[in-house]
Amino acid sequence: MHTLGVITTLLGLILSIVGLTVGFWTMLNGHAHAEVWLGLVPLGFVGLLLGVTLTQLSGKQ
């Protein structure tokens, strides 16, 4: 379960960073797809929370 938590944490971090950078870049350039990229940020945040929770719970056995 610890490995799954680490992978989920990293995927959540990557989703958040990519969503923020690409989303704001496309928004500043006036493209209509900015909200799709910015929509990845809450998913990344949920992935971060889930990954940290799984990692912490795996050590409490």
N, C-alpha and C positions, 0 to 999 in steps of 0.2 A: 504494500500500500504506500510505502514511503516513495518508491520510484514513480508511481502514478502521480503522487502529489507534486514531486519535483517537475515532472513533465508538464502537468497541468499549470503549474506556476509559471514555467517558462513560456508556454504557449499563450497564457493570459497576458504576460508582459509584452510579448511580441505583438499580439493583437492590439493592445493599448497603444504601443509606440507607433505602429504602422498606421492605425486609425487616426491618431492625432496628427502625425506629420503629413500624411497624404491628404487627409481631410482638410486641414487648414491650407495646405498648398493649393488644392483644387478650388477651395472657396476663395482664396485670394486671387486666383486666376479667372474666376467667374464661370467655372463649369457647373453644370447642374447635378453632378454626381457626388457632390461633397457630403451630402447627408448620408449617403450609403457608406462612405468611408468613416464618417464620424459615428455611425451606428455600431461600428466594431468596438468602440471604446467601452460601452457598458458590458459587452460580452467578454472583453478582456478583463475587466474589473471582476466580473463574476468568476472567471477562470482563476484569477489571482486569489480570490477569497477561498474558493474551493480547494485549490492546490495547497495553500497554507494550512487550511483546516485538515486536509488529509495527511499532510506531513506531520502536523502536531499530534494528531490522534494516533498515528502509527507508533509513536514512541511511548505511549501510555498503555502498555500491555501488561 
